[in-house]
Amino acid sequence: MPHLGDDSAEGSEPAFVFPPVTKDHIQNCSYDAWFPKYRSSCIKSRIIPLPAEFVSYLHEDGIVLADDSDILGEAQDDEWQSSGATTTNNAQQQEADDSDDDEPSQSPPNERFPETHNKIKKTIEELGGAVAPKLNWSSPKDAKWISAHQNTLKCTSPNDIYLLLKSSSFISHDLLHAFDGCTAPEPTKPFSPILVLRPYFTPHAALEFRCFVKHRQLIAISQRDLNHYNFLTDLRPNLWRKITKFYNETLRHTFPDSSFAFDIYVPENSLADDGLGKVRLMDINPWAIRTDALLFSWEELLQQEVTRPLFGPPAGDDAADASGGETTSDECDDENSQDYSPDRLPELRIVEKDDPGAYNFSTPQYSAHKLPKEVVDASLAGEGGLREFAQQWKDITEGRGGNMWEQPGAGGA
């Protein structure tokens, strides 16, 4: 879900007035709230409820990983393991080194929440041995730098998942700040943290899009990867038709809220007439300033006029087959048959070749949530590099660092 910006800028008047965001709206965008309804349009997923002990584990400082024998094996010998992550196999040695620390040692996940731990292991196997994790709203994309699998969300063991989740600011946001800025009324159902596991795959970044719905009309479609791809120009009409048809047939009269955003992936298919495969629903995001508007601005989206607005929840349990009351089935057929035109909603924006940001020379994605360069450099050096950096950091915090951070040739003022 995030973009972890403040919902309002303190000390300044916003350039536009954003409608109130309810806690129910945030809950409606939680993966477990909408996945069962749209399962046939989604990637295969497994939802695992998280007990309170798991959530407490994610909040704790330090990273203690599972130590069951089938996880600590050849995979960890071959791939990098964070020097900041410990297991009970080496906990006794650390306790000896830190004998003056009075805090009790932490138990590993397989002892603290064995049922959830074993469920995660089993689910990884069921989904082919490699998964991508997320919680109710967010995936730990900002923590990919710590992954053992080359800067990806790929996880082949519970420990891979624990490491990503505990290192992610996005995950902390889901657990602690998901309802920040919402209106006062409590949600109609309590918040229940979940872990979502989906088979890991590498999508074509050019074919991921974020779509914006206002009063049940699809008004905007934005390319998500902010780089220029030549082939998208020719695909634009087919993409517009495919995405518009998907929204009108799948989401328009079934999602509980009339305004929201949703993420999709449209894979290529050389056998199809339009060159595109089935639209896959990847995520649903709140109509809130915390959702990144990408190639649009929220001011544009809020000011966009909607010709036939529909407000409130869908018509009823049969909404998937209904016309929505104010819109007839003939009107829906007419909308599905519309051909692409640049001046017709929804507006589809892609990164053009002459765009100054077309080659993404701007600030790297999620840079605000990454660690200093010294930590990244240490991770690239492998386990030994991270261990050396950890010792250097300990020396600094204990006042024994000397002038280790001074640049060569740097002189005093």
C-alpha positions as CSV (number, residue, x, y, z in Angstrom):
1,M,0.0,0.0,0.0
2,P,2.6,2.7,0.9
3,H,4.3,5.3,-0.3
4,L,4.7,6.0,3.4
5,G,4.1,9.8,3.2
6,D,2.3,11.8,5.8
7,D,-1.5,12.0,5.1
8,S,-1.3,15.8,5.5
9,A,1.6,18.2,5.6
10,E,1.9,19.9,8.9
11,G,2.0,23.7,9.0
12,S,0.8,24.2,5.4
13,E,-2.5,24.4,3.7
14,P,-3.1,21.4,1.3
15,A,-3.5,22.4,-2.4
16,F,-6.8,20.3,-2.4
17,V,-9.3,18.9,0.0
18,F,-9.1,15.1,0.3
19,P,-12.3,13.3,1.2
20,P,-12.3,11.6,4.6
21,V,-10.9,8.0,4.7
22,T,-12.8,5.5,6.9
23,K,-11.3,2.6,8.7
24,D,-13.7,0.4,6.9
25,H,-12.3,1.6,3.6
26,I,-8.8,0.6,4.6
27,Q,-10.2,-2.8,5.8
28,N,-11.9,-3.3,2.5
29,C,-8.5,-3.1,0.8
30,S,-7.0,-5.7,3.0
31,Y,-6.0,-8.8,0.9
32,D,-8.2,-11.2,2.9
33,A,-11.2,-8.9,2.4
34,W,-11.3,-9.0,-1.4
35,F,-9.3,-12.0,-2.5
36,P,-12.0,-14.6,-2.0
37,K,-14.4,-12.6,-4.2
38,Y,-11.9,-12.1,-7.0
39,R,-9.9,-15.3,-6.7
40,S,-10.3,-16.3,-10.3
41,S,-8.6,-13.1,-11.4
42,C,-5.7,-13.3,-9.0
43,I,-2.4,-15.1,-8.7
44,K,-2.7,-18.3,-6.6
45,S,-2.5,-17.2,-3.0
46,R,-2.5,-18.7,0.5
47,I,-3.6,-16.6,3.5
48,I,-2.2,-17.5,6.9
49,P,-3.7,-15.7,10.0
50,L,-0.9,-14.4,12.3
51,P,-1.1,-15.0,16.0
52,A,-0.2,-12.2,18.5
53,E,3.1,-13.9,19.3
54,F,4.1,-13.6,15.6
55,V,3.2,-9.9,15.6
56,S,5.2,-9.4,18.8
57,Y,8.2,-11.1,17.1
58,L,8.0,-8.7,14.2
59,H,8.0,-5.7,16.5
60,E,11.1,-6.8,18.5
61,D,14.6,-5.4,18.0
62,G,17.1,-7.8,16.5
63,I,16.5,-10.7,14.2
64,V,16.3,-14.2,15.6
65,L,15.7,-16.9,13.0
66,A,14.4,-20.5,13.2
67,D,16.9,-23.2,13.9
68,D,15.1,-26.3,12.9
69,S,17.5,-28.6,11.0
70,D,15.6,-28.7,7.7
71,I,16.0,-25.0,7.4
72,L,19.5,-24.5,8.6
73,G,21.2,-26.6,6.0
74,E,22.8,-26.4,2.6
75,A,20.8,-23.4,1.5
76,Q,22.2,-21.2,4.3
77,D,25.7,-22.5,3.6
78,D,25.4,-21.5,0.0
79,E,23.7,-18.1,0.4
80,W,24.2,-15.0,2.4
81,Q,22.8,-14.8,5.9
82,S,22.7,-11.5,7.7
83,S,25.2,-11.1,10.4
84,G,22.5,-9.4,12.4
85,A,20.3,-12.5,12.2
86,T,20.9,-15.1,14.8
87,T,19.7,-18.6,15.6
88,T,19.8,-20.5,18.9
89,N,22.7,-22.5,17.4
90,N,24.9,-19.5,17.9
91,A,23.0,-17.8,20.6
92,Q,25.1,-19.3,23.4
93,Q,28.2,-17.8,21.8
94,Q,26.6,-14.4,21.5
95,E,25.5,-14.6,25.2
96,A,29.1,-15.3,26.2
97,D,30.3,-12.3,24.2
98,D,27.5,-10.1,25.7
99,S,27.6,-11.4,29.2
100,D,26.9,-8.0,30.7
101,D,23.5,-7.9,28.9
102,D,20.8,-8.7,31.4
103,E,18.0,-9.1,28.8
104,P,16.8,-12.7,28.4
105,S,17.6,-14.4,25.1
106,Q,14.8,-14.6,22.6
107,S,13.4,-18.0,21.5
108,P,13.5,-18.8,17.7
109,P,10.2,-18.7,15.7
110,N,9.9,-22.4,15.5
111,E,9.6,-22.5,19.3
112,R,7.6,-19.3,19.7
113,F,4.8,-20.0,17.2
114,P,5.4,-23.6,15.9
115,E,2.0,-24.0,14.3
116,T,2.4,-20.9,12.2
117,H,6.0,-21.7,11.4
118,N,5.1,-25.2,10.2
119,K,2.2,-23.8,8.2
120,I,4.5,-21.4,6.4
121,K,6.9,-24.2,5.6
122,K,4.1,-26.4,4.2
123,T,2.7,-23.5,2.2
124,I,6.1,-22.8,0.6
125,E,6.2,-26.4,-0.5
126,E,2.6,-26.3,-1.9
127,L,3.4,-23.3,-3.9
128,G,6.4,-24.8,-5.7
129,G,9.2,-24.0,-3.3
130,A,9.5,-20.3,-3.8
131,V,7.1,-17.6,-2.7
132,A,6.7,-13.8,-2.3
133,P,5.3,-12.6,1.0
134,K,3.1,-9.7,2.0
135,L,0.8,-8.7,4.9
136,N,-2.7,-7.3,4.7
137,W,-1.7,-4.4,2.4
138,S,2.0,-4.2,1.8
139,S,4.9,-6.4,0.6
140,P,8.4,-5.8,2.0
141,K,9.8,-4.3,-1.2
142,D,11.8,-1.8,0.7
143,A,13.8,-4.7,2.3
144,K,14.8,-6.6,-0.8
145,W,18.4,-5.4,-0.2
146,I,18.7,-7.9,2.7
147,S,17.3,-10.8,0.7
148,A,19.5,-13.9,0.2
149,H,18.1,-14.1,-3.3
150,Q,19.8,-11.3,-5.2
151,N,17.6,-8.3,-4.3
152,T,14.3,-9.9,-4.8
153,L,11.2,-10.9,-2.7
154,K,11.9,-14.6,-3.4
155,C,11.7,-16.7,-0.3
156,T,12.4,-20.4,-0.2
157,S,12.3,-20.9,3.6
158,P,10.5,-19.4,6.6
159,N,13.7,-17.7,7.6
160,D,13.8,-15.8,4.3
161,I,10.3,-14.5,5.1
162,Y,11.1,-13.5,8.7
163,L,14.2,-11.6,7.5
164,L,12.3,-9.6,5.0
165,L,9.3,-8.8,7.2
166,K,11.5,-7.7,10.2
167,S,13.6,-5.5,8.0
168,S,10.7,-3.6,6.2
169,S,9.3,-0.2,7.1
170,F,6.3,-1.1,4.9
171,I,5.5,-4.0,7.1
172,S,5.8,-1.9,10.2
173,H,3.3,0.5,8.6
174,D,0.8,-2.2,8.1
175,L,1.0,-3.3,11.7
176,L,1.2,0.1,13.4
177,H,0.0,2.9,11.1
178,A,-2.5,1.4,8.7
179,F,-5.4,3.5,10.1
180,D,-3.5,6.7,10.6
181,G,-5.5,9.7,9.3
182,C,-8.8,7.8,9.2
183,T,-12.1,9.2,10.5
184,A,-13.1,8.5,14.1
185,P,-15.7,5.6,13.7
186,E,-14.3,2.2,14.5
187,P,-14.3,-0.4,11.7
188,T,-17.2,-2.8,11.6
189,K,-14.7,-5.7,12.1
190,P,-11.5,-5.8,14.1
191,F,-8.1,-5.7,12.4
192,S,-6.6,-9.2,12.0
193,P,-3.0,-9.4,10.7
194,I,-2.4,-12.0,8.0
195,L,0.5,-13.3,6.0
196,V,-0.1,-13.7,2.2
197,L,2.1,-16.1,0.3
198,R,2.0,-16.2,-3.5
199,P,4.2,-18.2,-5.9
200,Y,7.3,-16.2,-6.7
201,F,7.6,-15.1,-10.3
202,T,9.3,-12.2,-12.1
203,P,6.7,-10.1,-14.0
204,H,7.5,-7.9,-16.9
205,A,7.8,-4.5,-15.1
206,A,6.5,-2.6,-18.1
207,L,3.1,-4.4,-18.0
208,E,2.2,-3.5,-14.4
209,F,-0.4,-0.8,-14.0
210,R,-2.2,1.1,-11.3
211,C,-5.8,2.1,-12.0
212,F,-7.9,4.8,-10.3
213,V,-11.6,4.5,-9.7
214,K,-13.8,7.5,-8.8
215,H,-17.5,7.0,-8.0
216,R,-17.3,3.6,-9.8
217,Q,-15.9,5.1,-13.0
218,L,-12.4,4.1,-14.1
219,I,-10.7,7.5,-14.7
220,A,-7.0,6.9,-14.9
221,I,-4.4,4.1,-15.6
222,S,-0.7,4.7,-14.9
223,Q,2.3,2.6,-15.8
224,R,3.9,1.6,-12.5
225,D,7.6,1.2,-13.6
226,L,8.7,4.7,-14.3
227,N,11.0,3.8,-17.3
228,H,10.3,4.2,-21.0
229,Y,9.4,1.1,-23.0
230,N,9.1,1.6,-26.8
231,F,6.7,-1.3,-27.3
232,L,4.0,0.1,-24.9
233,T,3.2,2.9,-27.4
234,D,1.8,0.3,-29.9
235,L,0.1,-1.7,-27.2
236,R,-1.6,1.3,-25.7
237,P,-5.0,0.9,-27.4
238,N,-5.2,-2.9,-26.6
239,L,-4.1,-2.2,-23.0
240,W,-6.8,0.4,-22.6
241,R,-9.5,-1.9,-24.0
242,K,-8.3,-4.9,-21.9
243,I,-8.1,-3.0,-18.6
244,T,-11.4,-1.1,-19.1
245,K,-13.2,-4.3,-20.0
246,F,-11.7,-6.1,-16.9
247,Y,-12.8,-3.3,-14.6
248,N,-16.3,-3.1,-15.9
249,E,-16.9,-6.8,-15.8
250,T,-15.1,-7.6,-12.5
251,L,-14.8,-4.7,-10.1
252,R,-17.2,-2.0,-11.0
253,H,-20.3,-3.2,-9.3
254,T,-18.8,-5.6,-6.7
255,F,-16.2,-3.7,-4.7
256,P,-17.7,-2.3,-1.5
257,D,-16.3,1.3,-2.0
258,S,-17.1,3.5,-4.9
259,S,-13.6,5.1,-5.1
260,F,-10.4,3.1,-4.8
261,A,-7.2,2.2,-6.7
262,F,-6.1,-1.2,-7.9
263,D,-3.0,-2.8,-9.3
264,I,-2.9,-5.2,-12.2
265,Y,-0.5,-7.2,-14.3
266,V,-1.3,-7.8,-18.0
267,P,1.2,-10.5,-19.3
268,E,2.1,-10.8,-22.9
269,N,0.5,-13.6,-24.9
270,S,1.7,-14.1,-28.5
271,L,-1.2,-16.4,-29.3
272,A,-3.9,-13.8,-28.5
273,D,-5.2,-11.4,-31.1
274,D,-4.3,-8.4,-29.0
275,G,-0.9,-9.8,-27.9
276,L,-2.0,-9.7,-24.2
277,G,-2.9,-12.4,-21.7
278,K,-5.5,-12.5,-18.9
279,V,-5.5,-9.5,-16.6
280,R,-4.4,-10.4,-13.1
281,L,-5.5,-8.4,-10.1
282,M,-2.5,-7.9,-7.8
283,D,-3.7,-5.5,-5.2
284,I,-6.4,-3.0,-4.2
285,N,-5.4,0.3,-2.6
286,P,-7.4,2.9,-0.7
287,W,-8.6,6.1,-2.3
288,A,-6.2,8.0,0.0
289,I,-3.1,10.3,-0.3
290,R,-0.9,7.5,1.1
291,T,-1.5,5.6,-2.2
292,D,1.1,6.7,-4.8
293,A,-0.5,8.4,-7.8
294,L,2.5,7.7,-10.0
295,L,2.2,9.5,-13.3
296,F,-0.8,11.4,-12.1
297,S,-1.3,13.8,-9.2
298,W,-4.0,13.4,-6.6
299,E,-5.1,16.9,-7.4
300,E,-5.8,15.9,-11.0
301,L,-7.6,12.8,-9.8
302,L,-9.8,14.6,-7.3
303,Q,-10.7,17.3,-9.8
304,Q,-11.6,14.9,-12.6
305,E,-15.3,15.1,-13.4
306,V,-17.3,11.8,-13.6
307,T,-20.2,11.8,-16.0
308,R,-22.3,9.1,-14.3
309,P,-21.2,8.9,-10.7
310,L,-22.3,6.0,-8.5
311,F,-22.0,6.4,-4.8
312,G,-22.2,4.0,-1.9
313,P,-21.9,0.2,-1.7
314,P,-22.9,-2.2,-4.5
315,A,-26.6,-3.0,-5.0
316,G,-26.5,-6.3,-3.1
317,D,-25.3,-9.9,-3.0
318,D,-26.2,-10.2,-6.7
319,A,-24.2,-7.1,-7.6
320,A,-21.8,-9.0,-9.7
321,D,-24.6,-9.7,-12.1
322,A,-26.5,-6.5,-11.6
323,S,-26.3,-3.2,-13.5
324,G,-25.8,-1.1,-10.3
325,G,-29.3,0.4,-10.3
326,E,-28.5,3.7,-11.9
327,T,-26.6,2.2,-14.8
328,T,-28.4,-0.1,-17.2
329,S,-27.0,-3.2,-18.8
330,D,-27.1,-1.5,-22.2
331,E,-24.9,1.2,-20.9
332,C,-22.4,-1.3,-19.6
333,D,-22.3,-3.0,-22.9
334,D,-21.8,0.4,-24.6
335,E,-18.8,1.1,-22.3
336,N,-17.2,-2.3,-23.0
337,S,-17.5,-1.7,-26.7
338,Q,-15.9,1.7,-26.7
339,D,-12.7,2.0,-28.7
340,Y,-9.6,3.7,-27.4
341,S,-9.2,7.5,-27.8
342,P,-6.6,9.7,-26.1
343,D,-9.4,12.1,-24.9
344,R,-11.7,9.4,-23.5
345,L,-11.6,8.1,-19.9
346,P,-9.9,6.4,-18.5
347,E,-6.7,8.2,-19.4
348,L,-3.8,5.8,-19.9
349,R,-0.4,7.3,-19.1
350,I,2.9,5.7,-19.9
351,V,6.4,7.1,-19.7
352,E,7.0,8.7,-23.1
353,K,10.4,8.6,-24.9
354,D,10.9,12.4,-24.6
355,D,10.0,12.5,-20.9
356,P,12.9,14.0,-18.8
357,G,12.4,11.1,-16.3
358,A,12.1,8.4,-19.0
359,Y,15.3,6.7,-18.0
360,N,14.7,7.0,-14.3
361,F,17.8,9.0,-13.3
362,S,15.8,10.2,-10.3
363,T,16.1,9.0,-6.7
364,P,16.1,5.2,-6.5
365,Q,12.9,3.5,-5.6
366,Y,12.3,3.1,-1.8
367,S,15.6,5.0,-1.1
368,A,14.0,6.6,1.9
369,H,13.7,3.1,3.5
370,K,17.1,1.8,2.7
371,L,20.2,1.6,4.8
372,P,23.4,3.8,4.4
373,K,25.8,3.0,1.6
374,E,28.3,1.5,4.1
375,V,25.8,-1.2,5.1
376,V,24.9,-2.0,1.5
377,D,28.6,-2.3,0.6
378,A,29.2,-4.6,3.5
379,S,26.3,-6.8,2.4
380,L,27.8,-7.1,-1.0
381,A,31.0,-8.4,0.6
382,G,29.1,-11.3,2.0
383,E,28.9,-12.6,5.6
384,G,32.4,-11.6,6.5
385,G,31.9,-8.0,5.3
386,L,28.8,-7.7,7.4
387,R,30.4,-9.2,10.4
388,E,33.3,-6.7,10.1
389,F,30.9,-3.8,9.7
390,A,28.8,-4.9,12.7
391,Q,32.0,-5.0,14.8
392,Q,33.0,-1.5,13.5
393,W,29.5,-0.2,14.4
394,K,29.7,-1.7,17.9
395,D,33.1,0.1,18.3
396,I,31.6,3.4,17.3
397,T,28.6,3.1,19.6
398,E,30.9,2.2,22.5
399,G,33.3,5.2,21.7
400,R,36.1,3.1,20.3
401,G,35.7,4.0,16.7
402,G,38.4,6.5,16.4
403,N,38.6,8.3,13.1
404,M,37.3,5.3,11.0
405,W,34.7,7.4,9.2
406,E,37.1,10.1,8.0
407,Q,37.7,10.2,4.3
408,P,41.3,9.8,3.1
409,G,43.0,13.2,2.7
410,A,40.3,15.0,4.6
411,G,41.6,17.7,6.8
412,G,40.2,19.6,9.7
413,A,38.8,23.1,9.3
